[in-house]
Amino acid sequence: MRFYFSRIVNISEEDDIEERMGAADFGNWLHKVLERLDIDYRLKGQPVSEPIIRSLLEEEFANSMKGRVVESGMNLLLYDMARQLMLDFQRQQNSLPNLTVIGTEQTLKTKLRVSMGEGRDPLEVTIAGKIDRIERFGDIIRIVDYKTGKVDLKNRISPDQLREKLLHDGGQEKMRQVWLYRYLALKTIQEKSGLPRSDNDGDIYPAVGMPVEAGFYSFRDVPGGFKTNPVQFGTEQSVADYIAESEELLGELVRAMLNPDEPFKRTDQLDTCEYCDFKGICGR
């Protein structure tokens, strides 16, 4: 339903500037700092020091938190927490000599032809995702999403339950995200022989034949490091099989979204409504 409000009928709500920093503001602020650290330093092979982190936190707070102050109250507590989390995370990153940042804030996308049923022409759709970071750890390519909230990836699910979870379980959004990010990375490597390092179409990091994982860095659990739960549709699965199984599931999702007999509906995950811009409209 949120997708319907925001993307189909293009309803938007005015931003209210509140004195207290909200959860979305906090997350966006840290994401901007992480992006600056990667673009200005790690992509260039430059060291990241504590004074640099403190300076960027201050700069990006001023840029994105206009009208807010941090001299006292909850904003001061959140600022101190953000500074400690960022320092802890960067210390962990600096301790990994086999870690190399390949790209940041890159959009991975591919075209998919979806069969719409008998008597109807196939539909070409774009599948895309904006990736917080692409990194190489040892011989593994990792597709990274930053999370300022909790990440609780379930243990690997049996293949016979996987389809139902990915297609219909509203509580599996993080597993669905790592599935799609890994699919997009593998498909991009198949089409371009590598992954984009920048917005320049010719700036490709060669990655043919390299294993690919997708996962999260959670700032609720910095010591836990990179959290991944690769979706596997079977044992000893090839890249080609993973792509084929993923595209079959994506086809089912697209057909369901475009089915006029299946209305858009409100989520059954009520905790996601707390920060939704449209909760007043739908009555949650």
C-alpha positions, 0 to 999 in steps of 0.5 A: 500500500505504501508503494501504491501511495508513493509511486503510483498516485504520487502522494507526498507529505511535507517534511516537518522539522522537529527539534528532536532527531528521528530514527530516519534522520539518524540513519540518513545522517550516518549513511551520508558520513559512510558514503563520504568516508568511502568516496573521499578515502577508502576508494582512493586507498587513503587511511581513515583516522578518528579526526576525519570521522569526527569532522565528517560527522560534524559536517554532515550533521550541519548539512542534513540536520538544519534547525537542530542543535546538539548541545543538550537533551536527546540530540546530544545523546544520539550524537554521542552514540553516533560518534561512538558507533562510527569510531567503533565501526571504522576501527573494525574496518581498519583491522581488516587488511584484506578488505577493499572498497570497490564502489559506493552508492552504485545502482545495479539494474537489469532487464527482465522479460516476464511472461504475462500469460496466454494471449498476452505479450511478454512485459519487459521490466527493470529490476534495480537496487541502489547499493550502499557499498560494493567491497572485496574481502579476500577473494569474495565480492560482498554487496553491502547494505548499512543498517542502523536498526537491528538485523536478525537474519534467520538460519538458512531456510529449506528449499521447499519453504524458501519460495513461500517465504520470499513471495509471501512472508512480509517479515522476511524483507531483509532476506528478500533484500539480500536475495535480490542484491545477490541476484543483481550482482551476479546478473551484472557480472554476467552482462558486464564481466564485472561490477561498477566502480563509479557512474562511468559506464566503462569503470568496471571492476572485473569479477567473473568467476568470483563468489558473491555474497550480499549482507549487512553491516548492522550498527546495533551489532558492530562487533558482529561484522558482516551479516549474510544469509545467502539464499540457496535454492538447492545444494551445490547450486551454480550461478546460472541456476541461482539466476534462473530460480530468481527470475522465475520468482521475480516473474511471479512477483511482477504478475501478482503486482500487476494482477487487477484482481489482487488489490494493494493491501496494508502490511501485516507487519504493524511495526513498519507502520510506526515511521510510515508517511502514510499511516494517517491516510490508511488509518493505522 
